Amino acid sequence: MGRIRIRAFVATVVLSTMLALPGPLVQSAAAVQDATPVAGDAGEGSVLLFAAPGMRSDLVESFATEGALPAMSVMLTSGTSADGGLL
């Protein structure tokens, strides 16, 4: 009789936890989606976001100029870069 009560208790705790978790997760995801800004002139073009922690932009630019990094050279000439040493 004791085992049945323990199993019922465990099943109740697991079920209540499973039912309680999706609500806050979905609400936070919806809040993040609502907070995402949308540009007024957003087009249909492709976007590439590239991040390389620890990469020095001055070295990338010099290697791209020398031809050692042809893909980065294309990205530097036809892409956009940020101020402050960010490519």
C-alpha positions in Angstrom: 0.0 0.0 0.0 2.9 2.4 0.8 4.5 1.8 -2.6 1.3 2.7 -4.4 1.1 6.0 -2.5 4.8 6.9 -3.3 4.2 6.1 -7.0 1.1 8.2 -7.0 2.9 11.0 -5.3 5.8 10.9 -7.7 3.5 10.7 -10.7 1.6 13.8 -9.4 4.7 15.8 -8.8 6.1 14.9 -12.3 2.8 15.7 -14.0 2.3 19.0 -12.2 5.9 20.0 -13.0 5.4 19.2 -16.7 2.2 21.1 -16.9 3.6 24.1 -15.1 6.8 24.6 -17.1 5.6 25.3 -20.6 3.6 28.4 -19.6 6.5 30.5 -18.5 8.7 29.3 -21.3 6.2 30.2 -23.9 5.4 33.5 -22.3 9.1 34.5 -22.2 9.7 33.5 -25.8 6.7 35.6 -26.8 8.0 38.6 -24.9 11.4 38.3 -26.6 9.7 38.1 -30.0 7.7 41.2 -29.3 10.8 43.1 -28.2 12.6 42.4 -31.4 12.9 45.6 -33.5 11.9 45.6 -37.1 13.5 48.0 -39.6 11.2 50.1 -41.7 13.1 49.3 -44.9 13.6 45.6 -44.2 14.2 43.9 -47.6 14.2 40.4 -48.7 18.0 40.1 -49.0 20.2 37.5 -47.3 21.9 38.4 -44.0 25.1 36.8 -42.7 26.0 37.4 -39.1 29.6 36.4 -38.4 31.3 36.3 -35.0 34.7 35.1 -34.2 35.7 35.8 -30.5 39.3 36.8 -30.2 39.8 37.6 -33.9 41.8 40.7 -34.4 40.3 42.9 -37.1 43.6 44.5 -38.0 45.2 41.1 -38.8 42.1 40.0 -40.8 42.2 43.2 -42.9 46.0 42.8 -43.6 45.6 39.1 -44.5 42.6 39.8 -46.7 44.6 42.5 -48.5 47.4 40.0 -49.1 45.0 37.5 -50.5 45.4 34.9 -47.7 41.7 35.3 -46.7 39.7 35.7 -50.0 36.3 35.1 -48.4 36.9 37.7 -45.7 38.2 40.1 -48.4 34.8 39.7 -50.2 32.9 40.3 -47.0 35.0 43.4 -46.2 34.6 44.9 -49.6 30.9 44.2 -50.1 29.6 43.9 -46.5 29.2 46.2 -43.5 31.5 46.7 -40.5 31.0 48.4 -37.2 33.1 51.1 -35.6 35.6 50.3 -32.8 37.5 47.6 -34.6 34.6 45.3 -35.3 34.4 43.9 -38.8 
